Amino acid sequence: MNRTRYFEVMREDGIMPKRSTKYSAGYDLFLPTDFAKPQPVLPGETIFFKLGIRAAMQPDEVLLIVVRSSVGIKKGLVLSNGTGVIDSDYYGNPSNGGEICMSLRNVGHEVQYLEPGMKIAQGIFVKYLTTDDDDVSSERVGGIGSTSK
């Protein structure tokens, strides 16, 4: 079978993303099962964590990571970078294997708790377009923030 896009679990504690309903656009992303039990996130605090998964996709696709509404609206937790962008060349990255990471910030006024295995975000695969005069020949070297080097 020739696969075009898929997730892989990288560690024993990673949980395979899955869609919750037939017409869900996003794949639910879960906190790893070995995540600190429970992990408090104080108001104004930012927490960084790895999900134990990676995603493979076509060269003209991107995986967008967005916080689930139940996490953003009910808990006041937002992605520190607004929207996560996982480029196709991030898969198999030599510096980190392409493991998907997240950083959440508590913008609310109460301590929030993250539980192992909870649904935390959604990953949405999207095709993108480039301009007619696009001329990029550089290759990815590294992980977060590496394309600006």
C-alpha positions as semicolon CSV with decimal commas, in nm:
position;residue;x (nm);y (nm);z (nm)
1;M;0,000;0,000;0,000
2;N;0,134;0,342;-0,098
3;R;0,055;0,576;0,193
4;T;0,022;0,949;0,128
5;R;-0,026;1,089;0,481
6;Y;-0,025;0,925;0,819
7;F;0,070;0,952;1,184
8;E;0,322;0,732;1,363
9;V;0,361;0,673;1,734
10;M;0,727;0,729;1,825
11;R;0,726;0,624;2,190
12;E;0,537;0,376;2,403
13;D;0,350;0,662;2,577
14;G;0,236;0,830;2,253
15;I;-0,127;0,795;2,147
16;M;-0,229;0,758;1,782
17;P;-0,433;1,063;1,669
18;K;-0,786;0,992;1,548
19;R;-1,093;1,175;1,427
20;S;-1,385;1,174;1,671
21;T;-1,666;1,180;1,416
22;K;-1,719;1,091;1,052
23;Y;-1,704;1,457;0,939
24;S;-1,438;1,589;1,178
25;A;-1,175;1,790;0,990
26;G;-0,916;1,745;1,261
27;Y;-0,743;1,447;1,416
28;D;-0,753;1,466;1,795
29;L;-0,407;1,491;1,947
30;F;-0,357;1,348;2,296
31;L;-0,117;1,414;2,580
32;P;0,118;1,116;2,622
33;T;0,013;0,854;2,877
34;D;0,325;0,918;3,090
35;F;0,248;1,292;3,120
36;A;0,284;1,422;3,478
37;K;-0,028;1,330;3,676
38;P;-0,198;1,585;3,684
39;Q;0,018;1,866;3,550
40;P;-0,088;2,209;3,680
41;V;-0,062;2,511;3,449
42;L;-0,070;2,832;3,655
43;P;-0,226;3,154;3,525
44;G;0,028;3,324;3,297
45;E;0,244;3,009;3,282
46;T;0,363;2,843;2,962
47;I;0,423;2,469;2,942
48;F;0,614;2,285;2,667
49;F;0,571;1,914;2,595
50;K;0,624;1,648;2,329
51;L;0,339;1,431;2,203
52;G;0,529;1,115;2,114
53;I;0,397;1,116;1,756
54;R;0,500;1,241;1,413
55;A;0,318;1,298;1,085
56;A;0,414;1,217;0,727
57;M;0,250;1,399;0,439
58;Q;0,293;1,502;0,078
59;P;0,543;1,781;-0,011
60;D;0,259;2,030;-0,082
61;E;0,080;1,969;0,248
62;V;0,105;2,106;0,600
63;L;-0,034;1,983;0,931
64;L;-0,196;2,270;1,122
65;I;-0,220;2,228;1,499
66;V;-0,505;2,411;1,672
67;V;-0,621;2,393;2,032
68;R;-0,948;2,210;2,087
69;S;-1,234;2,443;2,176
70;S;-1,282;2,263;2,508
71;V;-0,921;2,346;2,598
72;G;-0,924;2,706;2,472
73;I;-1,273;2,815;2,576
74;K;-1,325;2,611;2,892
75;K;-0,969;2,609;3,026
76;G;-0,823;2,932;2,884
77;L;-0,523;2,748;2,737
78;V;-0,390;2,872;2,403
79;L;-0,102;2,768;2,181
80;S;0,195;2,990;2,259
81;N;0,257;3,038;1,886
82;G;-0,110;3,083;1,792
83;T;-0,126;2,803;1,536
84;G;0,118;2,518;1,501
85;V;0,258;2,459;1,154
86;I;0,418;2,121;1,086
87;D;0,588;2,127;0,745
88;S;0,619;1,810;0,540
89;D;0,999;1,812;0,572
90;Y;0,974;1,804;0,953
91;Y;0,899;1,429;0,937
92;G;1,213;1,226;1,008
93;N;1,408;1,538;1,108
94;P;1,754;1,417;1,221
95;S;1,756;1,648;1,524
96;N;1,429;1,518;1,673
97;G;1,283;1,249;1,446
98;G;0,997;1,483;1,357
99;E;0,829;1,448;1,696
100;I;0,541;1,695;1,728
101;C;0,573;1,933;2,023
102;M;0,335;2,188;2,170
103;S;0,355;2,486;2,400
104;L;0,044;2,602;2,585
105;R;-0,008;2,923;2,779
106;N;-0,272;2,971;3,049
107;V;-0,435;3,307;2,970
108;G;-0,708;3,252;3,229
109;H;-0,720;3,339;3,598
110;E;-0,736;2,986;3,743
111;V;-0,493;2,696;3,765
112;Q;-0,572;2,439;3,496
113;Y;-0,475;2,072;3,507
114;L;-0,359;1,858;3,217
115;E;-0,423;1,487;3,252
116;P;-0,233;1,204;3,081
117;G;-0,411;1,089;2,765
118;M;-0,645;1,388;2,742
119;K;-0,741;1,536;2,404
120;I;-0,542;1,858;2,382
121;A;-0,549;1,980;2,021
122;Q;-0,645;1,890;1,667
123;G;-0,423;1,831;1,367
124;I;-0,565;1,930;1,028
125;F;-0,391;1,832;0,704
126;V;-0,411;2,109;0,443
127;K;-0,277;2,146;0,088
128;Y;-0,106;2,476;0,016
129;L;-0,007;2,671;-0,295
130;T;0,315;2,849;-0,390
131;T;0,367;3,149;-0,614
132;D;0,464;3,108;-0,980
133;D;0,806;3,262;-0,913
134;D;0,880;3,062;-0,598
135;D;1,250;2,978;-0,586
136;V;1,360;2,797;-0,271
137;S;1,644;2,550;-0,273
138;S;1,738;2,529;0,097
139;E;1,677;2,216;0,303
140;R;1,556;2,188;0,663
141;V;1,825;2,147;0,925
142;G;1,684;2,122;1,276
143;G;1,349;2,158;1,447
144;I;1,158;2,449;1,599
145;G;1,279;2,780;1,454
146;S;1,527;2,613;1,219
147;T;1,396;2,758;0,893
148;S;1,496;3,111;0,998
149;K;1,864;3,011;1,034
